[in-house]
Amino acid sequence: VKEKLLVKLNSASAEDFARLPGIGPGLAKRIVDYRDKNGSFVTIEDINKVSGIGEKKYEAIKDFLVVE
């Protein structure tokens, strides 16, 4: 069984985020920049506050996200 890709919201690099479906390098950098500026994500839903993450994109990636 192939292990599912899990991305830790509060420690992942832009490269980690870019491996998620629909997340390119630009959006991945925005996620990291948002975290650097605003502090740790408390819930996976907090990623919705990042510009460029809409409902559809969130639905596509939420199962890969963990808050540690």
N, C-alpha and C positions, 0 to 999 in steps of 0.2 A: 504494500500500500504506500503510495507516494504521500509524503508528509505535506499537508496543506501549508501554503505560504501564509505566515502570520507576520504582520508588521506592527511593531510596538510604537504606538503613536508618539510617545515621549522620548524615544531614543533612536528612532529610525533615521537614516540618512535620506537625502533627496534621492539617491540611487535606489534605496529600498522602496520608497513610495512610487518611483517611476516603474517598478515592476508590476504594480497593480493595474487591473484592466481600466483603460480609459484615462490613465494618469500619465501625462508626458513629462519631460524634464522641466518645463516651465512651471506647470502646476505643482509638481513635486517640490520645486524650490520655494514656491509660495507657501506650501504647507509648513516647511521648515522655518521660513522667515516669520510666518504667523506665530509659530510656537516660540521662536526666539524672542519675539516682541511681546507676546501676551502671556507667556508662561505655559506650564504644562496643560495638556488636555485632561479634563476631569472625566469625561465620558466619551465614548466613540462618536456620539452625536455632535460633539463640539467641533468636529471637522467640518460640519456644515457652515460654520462661521467663516471658513476660508473662501475667499473670492474664487469662483470657478467650480466649486463643489455644489452641485444642485441635487435635487431629489433623486434623479435617475442615476447620477454618478455615485451618490451615496449608497443607493440600493445595490449597485454593482460591486462596491468595495467593502461594505460594512462587515461582511463575514470574514474578511482578512485582517480586520483591525482589532488590536487589543490595547487596553490601557493597563500599564504595569505600574 
